[in-house]
Amino acid sequence: MAAIYLIRHGQASFGSADYDQLSAKGSKQAVILGQYWQSSVVPHKFYSGDLLRHGQTLKGFTEGYQGQETPMIIHSGFNEFDHVDILTNYNHQWKNFAVMSAEVNRLKDPNKTFQNEFANALSRWVSGDFDNEYQESWTKFKRRCIRALQDIIKQELASSRKSVTNSGESKKTKNILVFTSGGTISAIVQHILQLSDHHALQINQQSRNTSVTKLLFSENMLSVDYLNNYNHLEQAGDNWITFR
């Protein structure tokens, strides 16, 4: 039996021209998770999407964890969907993301307004009625995320079989940490639990920054052990709990 921990990135820079950058709070959230992990299982390997916020979250985690050096692999299959492409296809006036951010920030409640508009944009993307307009359709995105998960499982199972052959006994449970995004995690959970697209979107909307989703796998089994755990942030204080 082995475990994969899917870790959502810390709070990104909402409202700025470059969303793919952790805010100061997002960086600290990652450190808090690393400190919390000192009393948890020992990581055997890190995987990370290649977005900046993924790498920054991993960096903050290791700063807080201060454990032994751990192998790390970059895997673009764990990247988030292209939110800019999704938003600009929903509203063509938002082709310039910086202009869109400035417009939203002038509103009375910019965060709520953006979340409502983004939910509508996601629903349009997921519907499948406009697939030809997007660089990556919802269906293709889900397939990419599932392939990334399958890559890890295949590699780790092959490694375990090799260890048994060489040593004659199995190694201890592997704990693999994957630094990724909410949409990716939602697509993977949807696949494992065979949920509807609607439920996948609900999971994504409820995903907290630096939350942890644990999967268990073996040769013949893949399951979700728990979802969207952010106990480390609750212990640090409610002001650390964020969605975006």
C-alpha positions in Angstrom: 0.0 0.0 0.0 1.2 3.5 -0.8 -0.1 7.0 -0.4 -0.3 10.0 -2.6 -1.0 13.4 -1.0 -2.4 15.9 -3.4 -1.5 19.4 -2.1 -3.2 22.5 -3.5 -1.0 25.5 -3.8 -1.1 28.4 -1.4 -3.1 31.6 -2.0 -2.2 33.1 -5.3 -2.2 36.8 -6.2 -5.8 37.4 -7.0 -6.4 40.8 -8.7 -2.9 41.2 -10.0 -1.7 41.0 -13.6 0.2 37.8 -12.8 -2.0 35.3 -10.9 0.7 32.7 -11.0 2.5 34.0 -8.0 1.9 33.3 -4.3 0.7 36.1 -2.1 2.6 36.7 1.1 -0.2 34.8 2.9 0.1 32.0 0.3 3.8 31.6 1.0 3.2 31.5 4.8 0.4 28.9 4.3 2.9 26.6 2.7 5.4 27.1 5.5 2.6 26.3 8.0 1.8 23.1 6.2 5.5 22.1 6.2 5.7 22.8 10.0 2.6 20.8 10.5 4.0 17.9 8.5 6.9 17.5 11.0 4.6 15.3 13.0 3.2 13.4 10.0 4.5 10.8 7.6 8.0 11.1 6.1 7.8 12.1 2.4 9.7 9.8 0.1 9.3 11.8 -3.1 7.9 15.1 -4.3 6.1 15.7 -7.6 5.1 19.2 -8.7 3.4 20.9 -11.6 5.6 23.3 -13.4 3.6 26.5 -12.6 5.3 29.1 -10.5 2.8 28.8 -7.7 3.4 25.0 -7.5 7.1 25.4 -7.1 6.7 28.3 -4.6 4.4 26.1 -2.5 6.9 23.3 -2.5 9.6 25.7 -1.5 7.6 27.0 1.4 6.7 23.5 2.5 10.3 22.4 2.6 11.3 25.5 4.5 8.7 24.7 7.2 9.3 21.0 7.2 13.1 21.1 7.4 13.4 17.3 6.9 15.8 15.2 4.9 16.5 16.0 1.3 13.7 14.4 -0.8 13.8 13.5 -4.6 11.6 15.9 -6.6 10.1 15.4 -10.1 8.4 18.1 -12.3 5.4 16.8 -14.1 3.4 19.3 -16.2 0.4 16.9 -16.2 -0.4 18.3 -12.7 -0.8 21.9 -14.0 -4.1 23.7 -13.5 -6.4 24.5 -16.4 -5.8 27.8 -18.2 -8.2 30.1 -16.3 -7.3 33.1 -18.5 -8.4 31.2 -21.6 -11.6 30.1 -19.9 -12.4 33.6 -18.8 -11.6 35.4 -22.1 -13.8 32.9 -24.0 -16.6 33.6 -21.6 -16.2 37.4 -21.9 -14.2 38.5 -24.9 -13.7 42.0 -23.4 -11.3 40.3 -20.9 -8.7 39.3 -23.4 -6.3 41.4 -21.4 -6.2 39.8 -18.0 -4.7 42.9 -16.4 -7.6 45.0 -17.7 -10.1 42.5 -16.4 -8.4 42.5 -13.0 -8.5 46.3 -12.8 -12.2 46.3 -13.8 -13.2 43.7 -11.2 -11.2 45.5 -8.5 -13.1 48.7 -9.0 -16.3 46.9 -7.9 -17.8 47.0 -4.4 -17.1 43.4 -3.7 -14.5 42.3 -6.3 -13.8 38.9 -4.8 -17.5 37.8 -4.8 -18.1 39.3 -8.3 -15.1 37.5 -9.7 -16.1 34.2 -8.1 -19.6 34.4 -9.6 -18.2 35.3 -13.0 -15.6 32.6 -12.8 -18.2 30.0 -11.8 -20.2 30.9 -14.9 -17.1 30.7 -17.1 -16.2 27.3 -15.8 -19.8 26.0 -16.4 -19.5 27.2 -20.0 -16.2 25.3 -20.4 -17.4 22.1 -18.8 -20.6 22.0 -20.8 -18.7 20.7 -23.8 -20.8 22.9 -26.2 -17.9 25.2 -27.1 -14.9 22.8 -27.0 -13.5 24.2 -30.3 -13.0 27.6 -28.7 -10.6 26.5 -25.9 -7.0 25.6 -26.1 -7.7 22.6 -23.8 -11.3 21.3 -23.4 -12.6 20.1 -20.1 -12.5 16.5 -21.4 -8.8 16.8 -22.5 -7.9 18.5 -19.2 -9.4 15.6 -17.2 -7.6 13.0 -19.3 -4.3 14.9 -18.8 -4.7 14.9 -15.0 -5.7 11.2 -14.9 -2.6 10.3 -17.0 -0.4 12.2 -14.6 -1.8 10.3 -11.7 -1.4 7.0 -13.6 2.2 7.9 -14.4 3.0 8.1 -10.7 1.3 4.9 -9.8 2.9 3.0 -12.7 6.4 4.3 -11.7 6.0 3.6 -8.0 4.6 0.1 -8.5 7.4 -0.7 -10.9 9.9 0.6 -8.4 8.3 -1.5 -5.6 8.4 -4.7 -7.7 12.0 -4.1 -8.4 12.8 -3.6 -4.8 11.1 -6.9 -3.8 13.0 -8.7 -6.6 16.4 -7.3 -5.5 16.0 -7.6 -1.7 13.4 -10.4 -1.3 11.2 -8.2 0.9 8.9 -5.3 0.3 9.9 -1.8 1.4 7.8 0.3 3.8 4.8 2.3 2.7 5.8 5.1 0.3 4.4 8.6 0.9 4.4 10.7 -2.3 3.5 14.4 -2.1 2.2 16.2 -5.2 2.1 20.0 -5.4 -0.7 20.9 -7.8 -4.0 22.9 -8.1 -7.6 22.7 -7.1 -8.9 21.9 -10.6 -6.4 19.0 -11.0 -7.3 17.6 -7.7 -11.0 17.8 -8.4 -10.6 16.0 -11.8 -8.6 13.2 -10.1 -11.2 12.8 -7.3 -14.0 12.8 -9.8 -12.3 10.0 -11.8 -11.7 7.8 -8.7 -15.2 8.3 -7.2 -17.0 8.4 -10.6 -18.6 11.7 -9.8 -20.5 14.0 -12.2 -19.0 17.1 -13.7 -21.2 19.2 -11.4 -19.8 17.5 -8.3 -16.3 18.0 -9.6 -16.9 21.8 -9.9 -18.3 21.8 -6.3 -15.2 20.1 -5.0 -13.1 22.7 -6.8 -15.1 25.6 -5.4 -14.7 24.3 -1.8 -10.9 23.5 -2.1 -8.8 25.5 0.4 -5.3 26.8 -0.3 -2.7 24.2 0.8 -5.4 21.7 1.6 -4.4 18.0 1.4 -6.2 15.2 -0.3 -4.9 11.7 0.4 -5.1 8.8 -2.1 -4.2 5.2 -1.4 -3.1 2.7 -4.0 -1.7 -0.7 -4.6 -1.5 -3.1 -7.5 -5.3 -3.6 -7.5 -6.7 -0.7 -5.7 -7.0 3.1 -5.9 -9.2 5.1 -3.4 -9.7 8.5 -1.8 -8.8 8.3 1.9 -9.7 11.9 2.7 -10.4 15.2 0.8 -9.6 18.9 1.3 -8.0 18.6 4.8 -6.8 22.0 6.0 -6.4 21.2 9.7 -3.0 22.9 9.7 -4.7 26.2 8.8 -7.4 25.8 11.4 -4.8 25.3 14.1 -3.0 28.5 12.9 -6.1 30.6 12.9 -9.2 31.1 10.8 -7.6 34.1 9.1 -5.2 31.7 7.3 -8.1 29.8 5.6 -8.6 31.0 2.0 -10.2 29.7 -1.2 -8.3 31.6 -3.9 
